[in-house]
Amino acid sequence: MLLVLIYGILYGLVLSMLIGPVFFALIRTSIDKGFRSGAFLALGIALSDALAAFAVYSSIAQFSSHPIFQTYLGFVGGFLMLGFGLAPFVKNVTQKKFLPAHPISPRTRGLRFVLEGILLNLLNPFVYIFWIGVVSQITVATSYTSRQHLMFFIGTIGTVLATDLVKAYVAQKITKYLTAQVIGKIDKIAGIALTGYGFRLLFFALYGY
């Protein structure tokens, strides 16, 4: 069970390195409104990831025992992972300006930022596509039980939340270092890891366990 948790944590670390709208929203909120607001936004993002993962897993799990379904799912998930992994190498990362637009307010409305984080993530179709790839990976390439699947998701989403809280805390200190080149390098590191996961999943789809 510990190895499953560690595997989930590793996946969470890869997911936390992906650069997208959520990343910039988290940094911007933390700088404009302070760490507390950024933490609430991070909580909303984690909750929405949990909802998306549960929705995808619930839809797929009932068919996961069928070999033919596993094969097709492996191909779909593998190519999705490859797409996410190769994307950083073909896209241009534009420089974002993180200068505070408003004075940092000492009082924030936590619920507002939680809901904002949930909606920001859930309305992004790529979130579901990504979780289809992840669920495909643990369904096809592993023989986990339901409890192990739960432990995997706890490790993954818990790690994403923890790293997002760290990002929110250090946002103001690292702003000057977030150049387009640095962001691009981080994105490519995550891309390499996802590409590896994609090839692994395709291997299992072709040759089985």
Secondary structure in CASP SS format (residue, H / E / C, confidence):
PFRMAT SS
TARGET T0000
AUTHOR 0000-0000-0000
METHOD secondary structure of the structure
MODEL  1
M C 1.00
L H 1.00
L H 1.00
V H 1.00
L H 1.00
I H 1.00
Y H 1.00
G H 1.00
I H 1.00
L H 1.00
Y H 1.00
G H 1.00
L H 1.00
V H 1.00
L H 1.00
S H 1.00
M H 1.00
L C 1.00
I C 1.00
G C 1.00
P H 1.00
V H 1.00
F H 1.00
F H 1.00
A H 1.00
L H 1.00
I H 1.00
R H 1.00
T H 1.00
S H 1.00
I H 1.00
D H 1.00
K H 1.00
G C 1.00
F H 1.00
R H 1.00
S H 1.00
G H 1.00
A H 1.00
F H 1.00
L H 1.00
A H 1.00
L H 1.00
G H 1.00
I H 1.00
A H 1.00
L H 1.00
S H 1.00
D H 1.00
A H 1.00
L H 1.00
A H 1.00
A H 1.00
F H 1.00
A H 1.00
V H 1.00
Y H 1.00
S H 1.00
S H 1.00
I H 1.00
A H 1.00
Q C 1.00
F C 1.00
S C 1.00
S C 1.00
H C 1.00
P H 1.00
I H 1.00
F H 1.00
Q H 1.00
T H 1.00
Y H 1.00
L H 1.00
G H 1.00
F H 1.00
V H 1.00
G H 1.00
G H 1.00
F H 1.00
L H 1.00
M H 1.00
L H 1.00
G H 1.00
F H 1.00
G H 1.00
L H 1.00
A H 1.00
P H 1.00
F H 1.00
V C 1.00
K C 1.00
N C 1.00
V C 1.00
T C 1.00
Q C 1.00
K C 1.00
K C 1.00
F C 1.00
L C 1.00
P C 1.00
A C 1.00
H C 1.00
P C 1.00
I C 1.00
S C 1.00
P C 1.00
R C 1.00
T C 1.00
R C 1.00
G H 1.00
L H 1.00
R H 1.00
F H 1.00
V H 1.00
L H 1.00
E H 1.00
G H 1.00
I H 1.00
L H 1.00
L H 1.00
N H 1.00
L H 1.00
L C 1.00
N C 1.00
P H 1.00
F H 1.00
V H 1.00
Y H 1.00
I H 1.00
F H 1.00
W H 1.00
I H 1.00
G H 1.00
V H 1.00
V H 1.00
S H 1.00
Q H 1.00
I H 1.00
T H 1.00
V H 1.00
A C 1.00
T C 1.00
S C 1.00
Y C 1.00
T C 1.00
S H 1.00
R H 1.00
Q H 1.00
H H 1.00
L H 1.00
M H 1.00
F H 1.00
F H 1.00
I H 1.00
G H 1.00
T H 1.00
I H 1.00
G H 1.00
T H 1.00
V H 1.00
L H 1.00
A H 1.00
T H 1.00
D H 1.00
L H 1.00
V H 1.00
K H 1.00
A H 1.00
Y H 1.00
V H 1.00
A H 1.00
Q H 1.00
K H 1.00
I H 1.00
T H 1.00
K H 1.00
Y H 1.00
L C 1.00
T C 1.00
A H 1.00
Q H 1.00
V H 1.00
I H 1.00
G H 1.00
K H 1.00
I H 1.00
D H 1.00
K H 1.00
I H 1.00
A H 1.00
G H 1.00
I H 1.00
A H 1.00
L H 1.00
T H 1.00
G H 1.00
Y H 1.00
G H 1.00
F H 1.00
R H 1.00
L H 1.00
L H 1.00
F H 1.00
F H 1.00
A H 1.00
L H 1.00
Y H 1.00
G C 1.00
Y C 1.00
END
